[in-house]
Amino acid sequence: MADLRINLAGIQAPNPFWLASAPPTNTGYQVQRAFEAGWGGAVWKTLGSPVINTSSRFAALHYGGQRVVGFNNIELISDRPVEVNLKEIYETKKRFPDHALVISLMVEPKREAWHEIVKRAEDAGADGLELNFGCPHGMAERGMGAASGQVPSLVEQQTFWVKEVARTPVIVKLTPNITDITATAVAAVQGGADALSLINTINSLMGVDLDSWNTVPHVGGMGAHGGYCGPAVKPIALHMLAECARHPEINIPISGIGGVSTWKDAAEFMLMGATGVQVCTAAMHHGFRIVEDMIDGLNNYLEEKGVSSVTELIGRSVEKYQNWGDLDLNYQVVARINPEQCINCNKCHIACEDTSHQCIEQRTDENGKPYLKVREEDCVGCNLCSIVCPVEGAIDMVEAESGQPPMTWNQRQKALTMLNEGSRSEVQKEVG
């Protein structure tokens, strides 16, 4: 068995799978059930001044026969008294001392308010604090959540206030509803954050009921934007994680959030720089027992790779994530159809003919049997045909010899500048 233990800025956990601050961590009963099932940690549902939540509050995107591809909610922070939550936190930590128990916090942007809630949370036995600067709805209208998280100066200031009194590690949870997430990540670092967590939910409206014309969800016929999460947001989360992980000024651990549903998702997040992951939608869809498959799957993967500790995955793919201008423009792949596996559904031909580069031909062999053939000299390697193909392995994308040395856009522009300046010998050296 591989070693699945992680240490996130001093917060230790038996495995990298934590429950995110959300409905699954609303009570001590739930968090204790989660720990019994095998979750390595949990971030308690956000504490602050108790709110009144709406009915209804959830909606989901189902697509292509798959349920809950995306998930939307207009739920706010905990609607239970802070005192009740703190009592249950104390009891939970006492019963499960070896599991990571982090408390999510959100108060108005005032120094005294942060100092008070931090002291109370730590007195209850928290292993760490997560500052919720990400909630995109409800609380943002009150000047909290994403309203603070979208302003770097507010992120830095409030993080600093917390660090003035905090005795445990401070994690800053970032909103994705911003042009450049690294701006607020850097601000959190400058404020003294010990770690980051990202992403929180994305502004969204799930849909409109075509019979009633009400929004989905609605509250007495009226709706509001909510937070979008679930498998559909994973690519967005990975992008923002990667941007932070490779940023030279962001040198603190990251807890990855956003569409993590399987051990494979967790491995991808860790390879792209996360120390561990937080899960919400998948647990709400399938229950706490899914962590068993996550643990087994990650263990098997690490053993197959010959990796003794899960921490060896952290950041291993970050260097492979570059700007577009650093990609080799002379690298070439082409599509190649495997006739033994092709079922002649023509999906690839239609996609290529109508929306790509018209390089897949319909042909007939000597027996009159139809087959598909790629004109490789005209294929640009866009991957579309392999994406739409319904048969695994029927189309391979294979590397082709371009006959040209590597050349990036940045190198090309540099060479053109030299050429304009008359440095022909320097151009030849630059392009090989």
TAMOGI-V329142 format. One line per field, one symbol per residue. psi: psi as a letter, one per 40 degrees, with the letter a starting at -180 (. if undefined). burial: # if it has 9 or more other C-alpha atoms within 8 Angstrom, else .. A space follows every 10 residues. Layout:
BEGIN
psi = ???
burial = ???
END
This chain:
BEGIN
psi = hiheiihgfe hiieiehihi hadefdiddd dddddddehd iihihhiahi ihiihaeiii hhhfehifdi hiifiaahei iddddddddd dddddgdeih hihhihiigh dddddddddd dddeeidiih hgfdheicdd eeeabdddee hddddddddd ddedeheiih hhhiiegidh dddddddddd eeidiihiia ihhihdahhe deeiihiigf eiiiiahhaa ddeddddddd dddddehdeg fiihhhigeh eidddddddd deeidaiihc dddddeided dddddddddd ddddefhdhd eedhededee hiideeihee hhiiihhhdd ehefeedddd ddddebefeh ihihaeeehi iihhgddehe feeddddehe hhedhihihi hdeiiihidd dddddddddd eegddddddd e.
burial = .#.######. ########## ##.#####.# #####.#### ########.# #.....#### ##.....### #########. ##..###### ###..#..## #######.#. #.###.#### ##.####### ########## ..######## ##.####### ###.##.### #######... ##.######. ########## ######..#. ...######. ..#.###### ####..##.# #######..# .######### #.#.###.## ########## ####...### #####.#### .##...#### #.######.. .....###.# .#######.. .#....#### ###...#### ##.#.....# ######..#. #..###.##. ...####... ......###. ##..##.##. ..#..##... #.
END
